[in-house]
Amino acid sequence: MNIQDKENLPNLIREVLSVREPKRIHDGQSSYRHAGVLIPILEDNGTHKILFTKRTDLVEHHKGQISFPGGSVDEEDSSSLETALRESEEEIGLSREDVDVLGRIDDTLTLASDFIIHPFVGLVPYPYDFVINAGEVERLIIVPIDVFQNENPETSIYAVEFEGETYHTQAYEYNGDVIWGATARMIENILWVLLRVNCPCRMIENRL
């Protein structure tokens, strides 16, 4: 499937996610913390792309990693979606009124910390006057979706060194930046959704 052949990709994602129950991770009495993140999709000259943030070394968790806008669920947040939208506004100046939430994908666990991540996919306008919080975000990274489509999951396993530990993980490299861990797994989940648009067959489920 060529993702870019889809003229109305956001609505297709919305349609699939609206009828699919995301897989939830229930922590019971464990010590897991919860986070909400936004996976921003934008259209740039007819090409759909995904926006990431490069975290600074000043943040408490996941220093220097490439991630999606988001953060820990606060007590005052009404939901993990509220967290994702609030954090996106705080980190990159993306107003929640400008986000068209397309749906929710599967929960995932972080490798280097004890977070359950609750991810939401949203369409954002582009170009956009992003305002970066320099204490949390070093820069923005915008990657065409077909970069991830063209990767072979069987050959894109990286040994990533992080804070003295080595993680063997699914990863993607784009212009020298390595996207790995929970962020890479969320991308894989989105690709599964996109494949399901063209082929709603059970064989695809074996990818996850």
N, C-alpha and C positions, 0 to 999 in steps of 0.2 A: 504494500500500500504506500503510495506517495502522499504524505500528509498535506503537502502544499497544493494538491489537486482539490482539496476540500474548500470550496468557495465560502462556505459559511461554517467554518470550524467551531467557533464558540458556541453556536446554537446546537451543533451536533454533540459537543461535549456536555452541554446542559441537558440535552435530551437523554443521553446515556446515563449520566449521574443521577438524574431524577428518578429513574426506575431501578437503580442499583443500590442495594444496601451496603454501605462501606463496612469493611471489617473493623471492629472495635477491639481495642486491647483493654481489658478490665484488670485493674491493678489490685483489687481486693484490699488487703491490709498491708500491702507492700510499701516500700519507701519511694516509689516512683513519683517524680514531679510531672506536672502537665504543662504543655506548651501549645499554643495555637499559631499556625503560620499561614501566610498567604502565598500562593503560587501565582504570580502575576503573568498573564499572557497579554501580549500586545501585538498589533499589526503595524508593520513598517514597510511601506511601499509594496503591499500585497503579500508580504512574507510574515508568517506568524513566528513570534519569538518569545522566549521566557526570560524574565528579569530575575537576577540574583544580586545578592549583596556580598561584598568581601568585608568580613568583620575585622575590626581593629584588634590590636593586642591589649586594649584597655577594658574590654568587656569581661564579665565574670566567667562565662561559659563559651567554649568553642572559639577560642582566640584565633584570629587569622584565617578561619575557615570560610569557605564559600557556602552561603546558606540562602534561605528565603527570608523575607521580612517576617518577623514574629518574635515571640518570647514567652516567658512564663505567664501562666494564668494567674491573675491577681484576684484577691477575694472580692473586689468590687466589680469584676467582670461578670456579666450575666451569662456568658457562654465562651467556649473556645473560639468561636467566630468573632465575638466581640474583642477577644484578645488579639486575634490576627489583624483585625482592622485598626485597633488602637495602636498596636506596635508598628504597623506599616506607616501610620501617620507620624508617629514619633521618630521613626528611624529614617524614613526617606521623604517625608512630607507629602505622602499620598493620602488625600482626603478620602474618608470612607464613602462620602457621597459620590465619588468618582469611580468606585469599584462596582462592577456588575458581577456579583457572586454567581458562578456557574454551577457550583456544587461542591461536594466533599468527597475526597478519596480516602483510602485506607489509612488507619493509624499506623505509626511506625515507631520503633524504639531507636534511640541514639546508641552509638557504639562507645563513645568516649565519656558519656555521662548517663545519668539515670532519668531520662525524660521520655515520656510518652508524647509523641507529637500528633496533633490533630490538624491535618492539612486541608485547606480550602483553595479551590481554583477560582481565580477572578480575572475578568477582562478589564484592562485598564486603558485609558486613552493614551495615544502617542502621536506626536511628541508631547511631553508633559514637563512642567516646571518642577522637577523633583528637588527637594531640599534635604541634603544629607546631614544627618546628625554626626558630626565629626568624632564624637566620643565613642560611637558604636559602629559606624560604617566608614570604611576606608574609601570605597568606590563602588559603583554599580557595574554589573556585567550583564550584557544582553546577548543571548545566544539563540540563533535560529533553531527551531524545533527539529529540522531535518538533520542537524548535526548529531542529535541523539538517535534519531531513526537509523542513521547510517552506521552506527557502532554495532559491533558484534558482541553481545553479552558474554559469549564464551571466551573471548580474547581480551576483554577490557577489565580484567582483574588487576588491580594495582596493590603493591605493598606500600602503604602510606605510613610515614613516621609522624607521630603526633604526641607531644609531651612525654617522650621517652618510651612510647609503646609503638609496636608495629601492627597495623591493621591490614589484613588482606581482604579487599573489598571491591565491589563493583564501582567503577569510576569512569569519568569522562574527562578528556582534556580538550581545552579550547583556547587557542592563543596563549599557551603557556600556563593557563589556570587549570587546576585539577579539582573537579567536583566529585566528592566521594561521600561515603557513609550514608546517613539517613537522607540527605539531599538527593543523592544518586538513586536511592531506592524509591523515593517519591517520584522521580522522573520515570523510572521503570513502570511505576503504577499508572502514570498518565499515559505512557505508550501503550500499555495494555488496554486502557479505555479507548484510545484512538484506534487500535487494531480491531477492537470489538465493534466499532462503528461499521467497518467494512465486512467483518466476518464474525458474527455472533455464535461462534462454535466453541465447544467445550475444550478443544485442543489448546486454545490460546491460554486457558487457565493454568496450564502446566508451566508457563513462564514465570509465575510468581510463587 
